[in-house]
């Protein structure tokens, strides 16, 4: 994920800024906005590069809307247990990921509260790199605040029971694609500073997600655009940490194809 305090907008290598409505036919833009949303949570990438809530309302059973339930101070016990088990049994994809995994396990020793944004030393987020069915392209979003291309993702929610489930939920919400499939083994763990509660850290656990052959993306209110890009030609400006997800995600795709 990118640095948490980037200048906006970020210039491209050619000295121009990313337009709010891309002209690339592989990019789906939101025509209702000429600039990024204010007060919405970004993907961690969602990623989650700021800690503003998506909304103060939630969909309740039966399809009705109501106040979003407050996150309890002790967090989500089931999700905490899953996070500890997944990370303790995970073989890191590199030395940086190994260090981040160890630091995240140390954070989780504080208990389920480490899953909530109220935990000032840091909290877990979940993100997803979406590949198309052929494994030839990745789906990225143009972050509304950072003006950089990032993988999809964000904060864990009270109803999430697993890290993979949280990442899949975020990927589905932010891409609008039905039928996504997630590999439950992480491909990376990354730690980066954010503005939550005046300054905190996101411990982002990242997964590979695969789209069905007939996938049609739809821009959510959390990004300016969505775009499919060849795995060897990612767009600029790109969030830090996104490019390193491609190789492990492709390895998972190749293993699934056997």
N, C-alpha and C positions, 0 to 999 in steps of 0.2 A: 504494500500500500504506500501511498505518497506521504511526504512530510505533512504534518497536521497544520502547519501554518504557512501555506503557500501564498504568494501574491496572486491576485486575480485581476484580469485574466493572465494566464501563463503564455508567453509568446512561443510560437513554433520556431524550429531552427531557422526558418527563412525570415523571421522577424515579424511575422503576422500572427494574429490571434485566431484561435479556433472559432469559426462562425457558430452562432447559436443554431442555425439551420443548415447542416451540412448538405453539400450538393452531390456527394458520392451516392450513386444509386443503391449501394449496399447498406446505406445508413437510413434508418427510419427516424425522422425527427418529429418533435411535438410542435406543430405549427401554431399552437395557442400561446407559446411563450417565446419572447425574443431574448430572454435572459434566464438564468437559473432561478429556481424557486427560492423563496426566502422562508427560513424556519422549517425546512424539511430535512429529514435525516438522509445523508448520502449513503451509497453502498459502501460497504467496507472495503466494499470493497469493498460496504458498505458500508462496503463497504462502509458505512459508519464512520466517516472521518470527522464528523461533529456529533454532538450528543443531543441535538434537538429532536424531539419526538416527531414521528410522522404525523400524528393527529391526537386529539384528546378524546376521540371516540373509537369504538371498536365494534365489530360485527358480533352480535350475541347469538346464542342458539335460536334457531327459527328465522334467522336472517334480519333481525331487528338491530338497530344501532343504539348504543348507550355509552355511558362514560367508560373509558378504558380503565380496567382495574389497576389499582396501585400495585407496584411491585413490592412484595413484602420484604421487610428488612433482611430476612434470612435467605431470600432467593429461592431458587427452584432445586429441591433436594434430588429429584430424579435426574434432572439435567446435570447437576453437579457430579453425581455418581457416574453417569455416562462419560462426562468429560475426563474425569480422573482415569477411568478404565481405558478409554480410547487412547489418551496421550501416554499413559504408562506402558501400554502394549505396542506403541507405534515405533517403527524404525524410521528415524529422521532421514530426509532426502539430502541432507548436507550439513556441514558444521554449524552454519548460522541457524538452521532449523532446529538442530539439536540443542543449541544454547537457548533458543526461544522456547522449545518444549520444556526444558528443565526449569526455566524461569516461570513458565505458566503453571507447571505442577506446583512450584513453590507458592505461587499466588493462590492456587486452589486449596492449599492447606488452610487458608483463612475461612474455608467453608463455602456454602452456597451463595453467600453475599458477594463473592467474587464474580458472580455472573451478572450482577446488577451495576448500572452506571453510577449508583450511589457509593460504590466502593472506590474511594479516592486513589489508592495505590494502583488501580487498574481493574479491568474487567474483560471477560471473554466476548468476542464477536465471532461470526461465522460468515464465510464468503465462498463463492463458487465460480470457477472458470468453466463456462459452458462451451462445449465443442459441438459442431454439427455432426450429423449421423456418419459422415465419411471421415471425420477427424481432420478435415482440411481447413476449417475456419473456426475462429472463436468469436463469441458474442461479447462485446464490451459496451459499456454505457458511458456517455459523456456526462461527467458529474456536474450537477447544476451549480455547485459552489466552487469547486476546484478548477473547473474547465479543463479537466484532463480525462483521458479514457482510462477506465478502471474495470476490474471484474465486478460482478454483482454480489451484494451481501449487506450485512448490517447487524444490528443488535439482536441478541436472543430475547425472546418474548416469554411471558409467564406460561403459555401453553406448550412450549417446546419441551420435548422429553429427551431428545438426543441432539448432539452437535450437528450430525449429518441432517437430521430433520430440520433444524434451524436454518442451515445453509440451503436446503432444498426449498423451504418455504420462501426464503428471501429471493432465491433465483426465480421461482415461479411468480411471485408478486411483482418483481421488477422487470421481468421479461415478458410477462403475459402469455408465456408458452405453456400449453398443457402437455402432460405426458413426459416431463423431464425425468431422467433417471440419474441417481447419484451413486457414486462409488463410496461406501462408508469409511474408507481408509483415507485419512488426510494426505494431501500432497505437499503441505507446507504449514508452518506456523511462523507468524511475523508479529513483532511488537513495535508499535510506533506511538508517538505522543499525539494527544488530542486535547480539545478544549473542554471536555466534560468536567462539570463541577469546578470550573476554574483551572483545570489542568490535570490530566490523568493519562493513562496508557490503554491502548487497545491491544489485547492479546488475540490476534485474529487467526482462527483455525480455518484452513482453506481446503476445498474439496474439488474434485473433477465431477462435472455434471454433463450429461449427454442428451442432446435434443433429438426428437423423432425426425424422420425424413421430411415430413410435411410441416415442420415447425414454422409458425408465423409469429413474429415478435410484435409487441405492442408497447409503446412508450408509457411508462408510469409517471406519476407526478414527482418522482424523485430524480429524474434525469432529463437532460435536454434532448438526448438522442440515444438510439441503440444502433449498433453497426456490427455486421459480420466482416471479419478481416482474416486474410490468409495467415496461417500460423507463423510464417516466416516474413511477414510484412505487416507488423503491427503499426497502428497509427501513432502520430505525435500530436500534441504532447501526451505522454503516457505516464500513468502513476508509477511511482517507484515500487518495485516488488511484483508488478503484474507480469512482466516478461518472463521472470524465472518460473512461473507456474506452467508455462507451455510445455516444456520438456517432460515433467512428471505426468502431466495430464495426457499427453500423447502416449506415454508408456502405458498408462492405465487403459487407454483406448485400444492399443495394440494387443494387450493381454486379453481384453474382453472379446476381441475379434478372433481369437484362436479357436 
